Amino acid sequence: MEIPTKTLLELAFSAYRVNQGYEKSTQRFSEGQPARYSNKELVTYSAYYYTQKDTESNFKMWIPEDFVPLTVTNDDREAKAAAEKHMRRYTMLALGKLSDFENDMFTAYSSEVMPIKRVGLVAYLPEFVNRELREKAYQARLKQEFADSKHITEDRIQGNCEILKVIRVSRDFEDTFYMHIGAINGNLVSFCKKEGFAEGAVYTITAKTKAQDQERATNLPMTRINYVKLQKTEA
């Protein structure tokens, strides 16, 4: 079964809005509560629903009874159009400079139709674009605002810390944790916590210096810290 890629893209951005981001797995709750569907399943079942609605075929695809199909809005179409501007850069990069995953994403995005079994690539595209745009903005901020970052030499740290980037780290047989990159008085720091704090927020911080490091994308000096305690500052 093949679906026009344009249709799947619109549904993908609708799913991204409904789930307020990208959900990899469907969450099923106790009886009487509707499931929280993954982006992939939101797109897949909605594609089934509208395809069956618009055709006279007797062949029916299974759709869960509690499933409510996505309704594509103008905001979804505008988000799709904005993402298309970003994806144009891959037309120039497609001659051997893409990773296997980037190549798969670009191939899916560029196709006229998509087999329903491969809809996961299209469902992930809004998150793919959003991550790249966030990373681009993050690196630009580092170069513009933190070019003079220095390693912190004091053993104990107190002050305000802006959280610049949060990376969720999930490994087999290990608890999920979050890597944070922040800035204290213009100097970059990194630390890990079991919970993820909000990007862009400012916290009062107490911590201890652990080791000297470098920020991966820019090689700017960055200090690893531990024994971190954070408290949200008043707006």
C-alpha positions, 0 to 999 in steps of 0.5 A: 500500500502506497500513500502520497508523501505530501499527504503523509508529511501533512499528517506528520506535522499534525502528529507533531503538534498533537503530541507536542513533539515526537513520541516514539512509542504508543502508551496504553493506559488503564481501561477507559482511557484512550491510548497516547499514540506514537507519531508513527501510529498517528500518521499510519492509522490516519492514512488508513482512515482517509484512504479508506474514506476516499476510495471504494475498495472493499479492503479495509485496514485495521484501525483501533476502535479508540483511535481519532484520526488527525485533522490537518490544520493551516498551522500544520501546513505552514510548519511543513512549508517552513521545514521544506525550506530547510530540507532544500539544503539537502539537494546540494548535499545529496552527492555523497556528503550525507550520512546513511540516516540523512540520506534515508530521510532525504530520499523519503522526503523527496519521494512522490509516494511512500510504502506504508511500511516506511512511514516511520521516516516521514513521521520523524521528519518534523523532529529531524528538522527541529533538532537540526534547527535547534542545533544550528541556533545553539552553535551560533549562540556559542560562537557569538556569545561564548567565544571567550569561555574559559575553564573554571578554576575554583573548586566550588561554584555558586551563581546563575546557570543558563541551560543551553542544551539538554541531551537525553541519554538512553542505553540498554540496561541502564537508567536514562539520564540527561546531559546538560550544557550550560553557561555560568558567567560566560563560561561553559559547563556540563553536567549529568542529572537523572531529570532533564531541566528546561533549555533556556531557563536560568537556575541558581547553581551550586556545584563542584568542578570535576574536570576540564573539557571542550564543547564538542561542536566548537572546541570551546573550553568547557568545565565538567561539574558534579554535585550539582544542585539547581533552583529555578530563579524567579522570573 
